[in-house]
Structure formats: structure tokens, C-alpha cells
Amino acid sequence: MARLSPGDFTLGPLEDLSGTAPEPRTAAAEAARVFLNGLLEGRVDGTVPDARDVIVFILGDLPGGDLRIQRWRLGRGIRRPEGGWIFPILLENPEGRILGEAVVGEAPGTGWGLELVVLDRNADPGKPGRSAKFFDPTIRTVKPTGR
């Protein structure tokens, strides 16, 4: 299992991908996972039928080439009032980390899929390898003051 870094905690709690969350949350989270795993392989998978071209445009150079996504984190989903879920995401590529959101909805006849991705490339929570060591929340790093 990969160690956590401070940038991982910008998402808050991570989504339960064990498949034990109540439906339809489990199906929505699985659709987000299919999309994110596709990015690792340089593909855009798991979109609803009419959204793929827009998502490919928004992602730009991230699905392939030198900037391909190497790692991802999926934050806990938030239910949308109009239906579907919004999942905070953290993508990591060789240039750093990118925060964003994956909007997942249910399309008639095709099931759950990605409707939209919003990326904030300027809100980079950190670049890999910049800190002296990885952050481990189980290690005590503050000395007691004796007060």
C-alpha cells in the first residue's frame, strides 16, 4: 500500500470502495473508480455517452504521454440535489498533484458513468518528492513542552 502524504489529506475522508456502501452510492463510486483506473492506463473510460468528448478536452494531456496520471485518490462522495454524486479527486502525475471533482450520474439505459470532470490545476497541494520525508499521521513529531 502506498504511504500517505500531506496532499492526500486535502480531500478529507476517502470514499469507501469496498462495495459495502448503500446503493446507489456504491454504483456511483464504482463508476468513478473505472474512470480513474482508465486514466492510469492512458484511457478515458466510464463516461456517460454524451460526455466523453468534453471530458477528453478538459483532461488535455493527462490521459497519455509524459504527464499520464500515476496515482489517484477518491474523496467521499457528496449527493447532488438533482441526482448523482460529486467525488473530490486528487490526481498525481510527474509534475505534481491536481485537485478536482468527478461528477457521476446515471444515464438511462447505460447505468452510472462520469458526466463531468472539473480540475483546478492551480490548486496543486504539493509536488511529489519535495518534502524531506513522507507524512505519517501515526508518528508523533512534536516534542512535549512539559507545561
N, C-alpha and C positions, 0 to 999 in steps of 0.2 A: 504494500500500500504506500502511496506517495505521502511524504510528510507535508504537513500544512505550513503555509507561510502567512504572514500578516495580511496579504492581499486576499486570501481566501475568506477572511472574516468580514470583508466589506459586504458580502451577500447576506449575512445573518445566518439563520438556520438553513441547513441544506435540505433539499427535497428528499423524502423517503422513496427510494427507488426499489424497495424490496417487493413491491406489488401488494403490500398489505393495507395500503391506504384505501379509504372507501371510494367506490366508483362515484362519479366519473373521474375523480382526481387521478386515480391510478392510470387510466387510459390516456389522460392528457399528459401526465408525466412521462409515460412511455413514448408518446409522440415526440416530446421534446428530446428524450434520450436518443431516439432514432435519428433525429436531425443532427444532434451534437456528435454522435458517433460517426455519422456520414462525413462531417467536417474533418474528423481525424484522418479519414481516408481520401480526402480531397473531393468529396461529392456533396451535392445538396440533395438530401433525401427527406422524405416525411412531410412534405408541404401539402397543403390543400391544392386542388387542381389549378385554380386561377392565380395562386400567389408565387409560384416558383420563379418566374422571370423577375419580379420585383425584388424578391429575396436575394437572388443571384446578383442583381445590380447593387443592392445595399451592402452585401458582403465584399464585393470587389475582389481584391486579391487574396482573401483569406482562405478560400477552399483549396487552392493549389499553389504550386511554386514554392519559393523560398519562405513565404510568410504563412504557410499552411499551419492550421491550428494543431498544437501538440498535446493540449490538455484542456479540460473544461470542468467547470463546477456548475451545478444547477441549484439555485436557491429555492426555498419553499414557495410553492405556487400561491397566487392570490386570485380569488374568484372574481371574474368580471361581471358587473351587473347585467350586461347584455348577453351573457353566456360565454363560456370558455374560461381560460386561465391565463394569467401572466406569470412567467417564471423569470426571476432575475438570473442572469448568467454571467459567468466570468470565463473568458477565453484567454488562452495563453499561446503565444507564438514566439518565434525567435526575437522579435523586437520588444516584447513585453506582454502586459496584460490589458485586456479590453473589457470594460463593463458593458452590460446591455440587458435587454429584455427579450424574451421569446414569447410571442403571443400565440396561444394554441386554441383552436376552435374545432367544432365538429361540423363537418361538411356533409350534407345529405348524400347518402349513397356511398361515400368513401370513408367515413369514420373520422377519427381525430387526426389533425395534422397542423402543421405550422402555418399561421396566417401572415405573420409579420415578424421581422427581427428589427430591433432598434439598438444601434451601437453608439456608445459615446467614446470615441477614440481619444478624446482629450482628458477623460477622467481616469487615466491609467493609474491604478492603485499601487504600482511598483513594477520594477523590471526584475526578471529572474537573475539571481547571481549578484545583485548589488549589495545585499546585506552580508555581514561577516559570517552569519550562520542562520539556519532556518529557525523560525519561531516555533517553539513547542510549548503550548499552554500548560503542560504538566510540570515544567521545570520552574522552580522558584528562582527568580533573577533579582529580587530586591532583598537587600540585607535588612534585618530588623534594626530599628533605631534604638531600642531599649527604652522608649518613652512609656 
